[in-house]
Amino acid sequence: MPVATPQQYAAMLDAAQEGSYAYPAINITSLVTLNAALKGLADKKSDGIIQLSTGGGKFASGLNVGDNVLGAVVLAEAAHRLAERYDIFVALHTDHCPPDAVDSFLKPLIAETTRRREAGQGNLFQSHMLDASNLPLEENMALSKELLKLCAENEIILEVEAGVVGGEEDGAAGAGMEHVPDDKLYTTPEDMLYVYEQLNGIGRYMFAATFGNVHGHYKPGAVRLRPDILQSGQQAVMEKYGKEAEFDLVFHGGSGTPREELEATLDFGVVKMNIDTDTQYAFTRPIVDHILKNYDGVLKIEGEVGNKKVYDPRSYLKKAEAGVAERLGRAADDLHSSGNTIYGKV
């Protein structure tokens, strides 16, 4: 059962923390991107995290339906079936749920896991993300505590965020770089202490602290990452509460980040890195290449019939799947999760 159980997911995170590596967390929107994620991780013998946003769920349900919960359930159920053919573990996660979508997105998905558990089945999703970073920290943590309690009752891990990740991810989070004050891009040690003190003892959670990271791509020099922010925050918490207080940290906005900057975060407790922009490009680039090289066959030009072999969507979607898998594999290498699957060990 390569979709991890709650115990196996916890073991994954523990192994990453102890081994100073992190898991790529890739956003999917379709069966093609789901298969690409499974291929990319399996080819590298890396466990990993497959995630859906509200927008991804809505897209997956089709233009006439537009139901983000239904789309998320459909792709998650497909992941459970397809992952059985692989010899790695994956966890299913929802990404960037804003406070105003908690009741319409997160809680129905948690309820679906509750229903499955009552029927003797495993969790549909293994973790969810609440992105309440647009709220004052006190309000953020109040909502986080409510959801963490609900998640803990179902052996679900909750991801929370404090601070602002610049840029935009699927219409959620952050803002343009020019609109984000510098102090909001860096979570303080005091903020990290507050998060720990509010959430400790309720259930397991991951924490997306901000250290200058942004969503999307920016030219060199536009983004100043400060992994020392993570180090300082972890030290502050562990000095006061002990080694067991160390956070499982999440790195948002990993696309476009040089390998050496990714590696710099691994010793400071980062166990999950989101990658979306780079994999979107890796999906689209081979499709464009296919279209441009087969223009006369893809289109029926000047009364001709075209070439069914090249306008069959499978001909270019297979290339897109391979492109995403290759880019995800590079992320696994960069994060040192390649070859570190715990499948068969727990």
C-alpha angles and dihedrals in degrees: 000000000000093000094090123245115229089263093049092047090052088050090051092055092044091051092050092048093049094042097045095237134115138216123243110238110203127192116228132193105175146016089271094057091042091054090046090054093050092047094047093051096041093049088058096041087238128142113223151165126261115198143187130204126207088258092049091052092049092050093048092056092061136249095281095049107035094182111150094194094050092047091049092049093048094051093042091052090048089051091054090054098042096043090062087077094060134079098220133077122249129184123209117226139173118227134217104349107179121217093257091058097049094096095041100040117014101039095049090051092049088049089053090055089048089053092049093049091051087053091052095256129126126261115287092215124022096203142010133200125226110196103195093146090122089067127078108272094251092054090043092055094044090058091040091055092051092051095041090057091051091047094047090055087061099039090250122145116227123213116208132185134209123185127024126291105205125230126033133289116192091326093308138103131012130017138238113313091247092059099051116089112228093240091058092056092062123060111217126227087244090057091050092050090051092050091051094047092049098046105030114117098015099089142303117301142167122226127217101203115182123237102167095297120147138190119248130014128310132178118264111284095024093097124051112195118198110191087173086076088066092046093051093048094048091048092050092052096043094045089057102035107020137251092301088067092068111130126237094229130203126212111212121194098031096154113111094012113137115246094245091056091049091050091050090067097051097080090052098063105274107151100162132043123187117223121182114125093057093048091048088056091044088056097048100039098069091044091056090046090052093049095048094047093046100035096136091047098045092051129048098234125189095349096313122134099233124220115290092200091064101037092049100109090226090066093065101025090062088056090049090051091051091048094053092045091052093049092047089050090056089052090054089052092048092050093044093236092120111115092008102103113144091203108134092017100080 
